[in-house]
Amino acid sequence: VLKEHIGYTIILKSGEYEYMYTHLEPKFMLEKGSFLKAGEIIAKVGPKYVEKSPYMDSTGKYTNGLTTGPHLHFGVRYLGNYINPLNVLQK
């Protein structure tokens, strides 16, 4: 289930695990509380520039976080603590 949105970030919760995806395209993100199926697209990697954000580059344009270009940041928490995502993904 989609736990929350934080900026252009979504956090998915499954049991004791939380999966965080950041720097997303705001137009394609799922709604908070959505239930997901395996293989479902949950978001798209966002552009460098967005309409509004607390972050700006040296030219004053709003950016999708403290980034130099589009990319996906992925993190996993177990019982609230960050862990190496490879420990989960390799299972």
Summary of the structure (lengths in Angstrom):
residues: 91
radius of gyration: 14.0
end to end distance: 20.6
largest distance: 44.1
contacts: 222
relative contact order: 0.22
helix: 9%
strand: 34%
